Amino acid sequence: MGLQCGIIGITNSGKTTIFNCFSSSKGETTSYAFTSSRSNMGMISVPDKRLDELVKLHPVDKIVPATVEIVDIPGLTKGASMGEGIGNKFLADIRNTDALIHVLRCFDDDNLPHIDGTVDPVRDKETIELELQIKDIESVDKKIQKLEKIAKSGDQEARKGLEVLKVYKDHLEDFQSARSVLLEEEDRKFADDLFLFTSKPVLYVCNVDELSAVRGNQYVERVRDAIKDEDTEVLVIAGALEAEIAELEEVSDREEFLADAGLEEPGVNKLIRSAYKLLDLQTFFTMNPKEIRAWTLKRGMKAPQAAGVIHSDMERGFIKAEVIKYEDFITCGSEHKCREAGKLHVEGKDYEVKDGDILYIRFNV
């Protein structure tokens, strides 16, 4: 799908440690600030227990999970928008993402000094948001200047655009993020081409110490209180602990480690699923005698677009889709029994694919 989720945060927040837990492409971690020279990129497999259930009923040699691309963006700091620290060197990487995972440092460690001297995740959150808001105001101002010239000729669309952009500017200057501006959906089009940093959906990850992995700590409670009015999610992950779990090769060793820590599954699994949800993605499945594959699809897309995810020729020559609901397949036990029970439906170009659909695409090119 070409969608990316970016990991952002203050320097030395543990972003890269968390990124390394679920990515095969490892980023460098150090106790020094601003040592990264580039963003780390990784294609992450999305944990989905439905694949395990499907293969029990439809044995195959290969299972291919859905994926999502994660970009670990080097740590920012106060004044980044004006060139402090790494400056705005990596802002383009943030702009190109579709959603953000904001990692907040919620642990004490004398060996990993905080850039501001003390641990305060709410302050860190506000610091990063302010830097992004400043850059957004710059973008809005530039477009306002362009539209002002066009509006002088009496162009009504330009005048409407000016009204909308001034709402954005006032909102941003009031230290609010663009995602929370109150506007009609159709009016947001005037800012769509700006790809505003603070318009992107965001979830917060509180990076805690091992003892706080299950219940969190006082820092986590402060974060939850600070964002209680935001439409978002807070996850608690012990990055250092997750890094140890990720190093274990045997599943039994990982399970034992998790049990000792009081966890049912690695926290990064929850993070990956939340990132998937944040990008407004869903999964559909295809099955053949050799493999079961999970595919990524934007929520609300139609059957021909799902076919296009598999191959462009299939979208171009789309005829129909045979659809079985995941729950029906599990209940009936096979494609043949689903057909006999009337649980296989033939759908056309207007069918909106649902999460968990098993599709058999018919096409001709």
N, C-alpha and C positions, 0 to 999 in steps of 0.2 A: 504493500500500500504506500510505501514511501513516507510513512509518518514517523516522526522522531519525538522522543521525550527527553528533555534536558535536565541534568542534575546540577543545581546551583547551590551556592551557600558561601558563607564567610570562609576565608582561608583557615585551614587547620580545623575544619568542622568534622572531618572524617568522610567526606563525600567519596573520595577515590577508594577508600577501604571498602565502603559499601558497594561501589561499582564493581570492584574486583571480585566480590563474593558471587556475583551471578554472570560475570562476563569472562569469556575465554581470552579476550585481549586485555591484558593487565596493564593498569596505569601505575606510574611510580608514586610511592608514598614516602614522605620524609617528615621530619619534625620542623622543617624550615618553611617559611612562607614564601610564596611566589617563585617556587622552583620549577613549576610546570611550564613548558614552552608550547604546548598544544593541548587541544581537547582530546580526550580519549573516546573512541567510538566502539560500540559493541552491539551485535545482534543477539538478543536475549530470547530464549525459549520460554513460552508461557506455560506454567504448570496447569494441567487440566486432567483431573481424575477421570473424566469421561472417556479419554483415550484408552485408559486401562480397562474400563468396562467394555468398550467396544471390541477390543482385541480378544477378550475372553469368549465372545460369541462369534467373532470373525477373525480367526487366527491368520496372521500375516507375518512376513519376514521383517517388515519395516514399519515403524511408526514415526511420523513427522509432525511435531507440534507446531502450533502457530508461533510467530515471532514478532518482536517489536524492537525497534532500534533505540538504544539509549546512548546519549552523549553526555559524558562527564566533563563539565566545563570548569577549568581551573578557578580556584577560590578568588572571590572578589573582596573588596574592603571599602571602607569609607573613602569617598573621593574618587572612586574608580571611574566615574563618568567624566571626571576632569583630568584623568591620567595618573592617578595615584595607584601604587601597587603595580598590577599588570595593566592598569588603565582600561581602555575600552577595546583592547586587542581582541578579546573573545566575544564582544557583544554581537558580532555577526553570527556566531555559532548559536547564541541564545535566540536571536531573531529568527533563525531558520527552523527552530523547533516548534512543535505544535502544542506542547504542554510542558509544565515544569514540575520537577520534584525538588522541593526546597529543603535541604538537609540543615538542621539546627543542632548546634553543639549543646548537648545536655549532660555532659560529663566533666569531671575535674581530672586533670592529669598534669602534674608538675613537670613531667618530661616533655609535654606538648603544650607550650605556652600559648595562651590566647593572644591574638594580635592586639587586642585592646586591654590586656592585663587581667581582666576578670571574665568569668563565664556568665553570660546573660543572653539566653536565646531570643528573648523578646526584643532586646536592643539589636541583636544581629539581624533578626527578621526585618525590623524597621530600617536598618542600614541598607540592606540589599534592595528593599522595595523603593527607598528614596532614590538610590542610584538609578534604578530602572525608570522611575517616574520622571527624573530629570531628563533622561534621554528621550522619553516619550513626549515630553513637553517640547523639546527641540524639534522632533518630527512633526508634531501638530502645528507648531509655529511656521515651519517652512511651507506646509501645505496651505495654511491660512493666507500667507503672503501671495501664493500663486492664485488662489481663488479670489482674493481681493481685486487683483488685476482683471480677471475674467468677469467678475460681478459688475464692474464699472460699466461694462457694455450692456448691462441689463439682463444678463443670463440668469434665469430663475433657478436653474439647477445649482449654479455656483453660489447663489445667495442662500439657498437651502443648506448647501454644504458648509458655508460659513457659520450658520446658526448651530449646526450640529457640532462642528469642530470647536466652537467656543464653549459648548457644554463640556466637551472632553477636556479642554484646557482648564476651565474653572475647577472641574472635578480633580484633575491631576495636581493643580496648584493648591488644592485643599488636602494634599497628602493622601489621596485616595487612588486606588488602582483602576485602570480603565475597564477591567472586567465587571466592576460594580456600578458603572454609570447607568443611570436610568434613562433609557431611550427605547423607542420602538425599534424592532428588529430591522425593519427596512431602512431606518436612518443610519444604522451602523455601517452601511455600505460605504459611506463617505470616509471612513477610517480604515476600511479593510485593506487597502493597498499600502498602509503604513506599517502593517504587521507589528503593532504596538507590543512592547515587552509585557506590560502589565495587563494586557487583554487576554493573555493565555491562561487556561485553567491551571490550577496549582494544587498540589497536595503537600503536606508538611511531614517530614520524617524527623522524629526526635532521636538523635543518636546518643544512646545512654551507655553507662557502664554495665558490666555483667550482672551485678546484683540487682539492677533495676530493669532487667530484660522483661520480666513478667508484669510487674505492677507499675513501672515507671518511677519517677521521683518528683521532687519539688519543682525542678526545672520544667518537666513535662506538664505539670499542673498549671504553671504560669503560661505556657504556650497555649494550652487548651482554653484558658480563661481569655487570653488575648485575641483568639480567633473565633470565639463563640458565636459571633454574628456573621461570620463568613460561611459561604456555602462550599465547604471543603472537608477534607478528611485529615486526621492526624494518625500516623503510625509510629509505634515505638520499636526501635531496632537497636540491639547492642552490636555495633559494627565490628568491634574487636572479637567478640564471641562468634559472630557469624563468619568471620574470616577463618577462625579455627575450624569451625564445622565444614566450611567449604574445602579445606585442605584434606579432609578425610575421604579416602577413596571408597571404602566399604559402606554400603547402605546401613548395615547393622551397627557399625561404629557411629554413624551419624545419628541414628535413632537413639542409641544409648546416650550419646552426648546431649541430645535434645531433651531426653527424659530427665537427665541429671540437672539440666538448667530449668526444668519446669515448662518446657515449650512443646507444643504438639507438632510444629513444623518450623522450618527456617523462616525467620521474619522476612527475608528477601523474597520468598515465594509470595507472601502477602503483598509486598511492594510491587512485584512484577504484575500481579493481577490488578492491583489498584492503578498502576500506570496504564494498563490496557484499557481499563474502564475510563480513566481520565481522558484518554484519546478518543473516547466514544466508539470503541471498537467492539466487534463481536466475532464469534467463530462459527464457521460452518465446516462440515466434514465431507470428504469424498472417500470412497472405499473401492478397492478392486482386489483381485486375488493376491496381489503382492504387497500392497501397502494400504495403510489408513493414514490420511493426512488431514491436519487441521489448517484451515485457511483464515486469513484475517480480512475482515470486511467492515467498512464504516457502517454504523447503525443507520437503518433507513434505506439502504441501497436495494436495488431491484435484482431479479434473477440474472438478466444479461450482464450486469456489472459484476456479479459474483462469478459468472463464467469468464469474464475478462481478467479477473484476478488469477485464474488458472492459466489462461492463454488468450491473447488478443484475438486469435482466429475464432475461438469459441464464442466470444462476444459478438464478433462481426457476423458469424453464421448461426447465431442462436435461433433455435426452433422452439424448444420447450425444456422444462426442468421437471424431473421426477423427484418428488420430495417425500422424505420420511422424517418424522419428528424423532429426535433422539430418544425421548421417553417411550415412544411406540416401538422403536427398534429393540430397546432393552426388554420391554414387556413381551413382545412377540418372539424375539430371539433370532430372527434372520430376515433378510429382504423378502425371501419367498413367503414366509408366514405373514409378513406385513401386507404383501399383495393379497393374499388369501383373506386377510381380515379387513381389507379395504382401508388400510392405513397408509397406502402409497397414493399420493395425489399428484396429478399432472398440472403444472402451473405454466402460465405464459409470461410475456414480457413485463406485465404490470405487477407480478408477484413480489412482495417485499420479503426478502430473506430474513428469517428469525434466527436468533442465537441457538445453536445446537442442531440446526437443520442438516440432514444428510442429503446431498444433492447428486443426482445423476443427470448430467447435462447432455441434451441431444442437440447437435448442430450440423451444419453442412456448409462447406466453403468450396 
